[in-house]
């Protein structure tokens, strides 16, 4: 048995699994590892750093990869789009903001265009724009997101998207999640947390260990780490991370954090450089329970596919054949 969906055909991949473009984590080596294992790896363009992007594209070598950007940040540095498109990525994914101004430039190339959405209105806008695929992201995801849960949100987006493939995201880190997403009508999955602790991930070793030892019960959504990083995220989105000493101190005291912001930003920067996960952010989602090993991304991906195949076989056996008179 093999799992083949419209996403496989659209992107020319063997397995319907995409690496989430996690800022500062999904570099060229991780993206290449996922692609060479049969999925599709996306470099995390994040908040935009031309030198970093060039370096990570080089690190991917000749692997066929994509790239993802935070849309509102890309709008402040639109030249980065040309830098990336000159590399002819397989996919360009935009999330969190108005993607429409970028459409003409993307349409001129050979790159597939994917938009990540967190509401049904955003999904309708993506359909009207004629995007190649839609990522429906549930609030269980690590990093930034909205308020809709994956389980009811994905099929609602599938109904809106009609013939446009939908990729499920949020709380999916193993084959059971992939099988569930396919049962909801999605054509594939976007996984971040499941690859966070991979050998090829750019995450700090201490952050990888914290994710392995953590649980979805230990995560929360807030804006305190955006404040600590000096990032002015637009209203409507916040960040899911592991709880730590920093969240326990400031999550319920935003006014206090604002009053001490300069000092706390300096402390956060030093902790991030030192890999101090009591203060630095460990950005994983509710699927943290499923992050159990540090291993090559290829091993994680192939186990996901094998597990999904097993679950789908079990589901088929639950359906009793119709008995004809």
Secondary structure, 3 states (H helix, E strand, C coil): CCCCCHHHHHHCCCCCEEECCCCCCCCHHHHHHHHHCCCECEEEEECCCHHHHHHHHHHCCCCCCEEEEEHHHHCCCCHHHHHHHCCCCCEEEEECCCCHHHHHHHHCCCCEEEEEECCHHHHHHHHHHCCCEEEEECCCCCEEECCCCHHHHHHHHHHHHCCCEEEEECCCCCHHHHHHHHHCCCCEEEECHHHHCCCCCCCCHHHHHHHHHCCHHHEEEECHHHHHHCCCCCCCCEEEEECCHHHHHHCCCHHHHHHCHHHHHHHHHHHHHHCCCCCCCCCCCHHHHHCCCCCCHHHHHHHHHHHHHHHHHHHHHHCCCCCCC
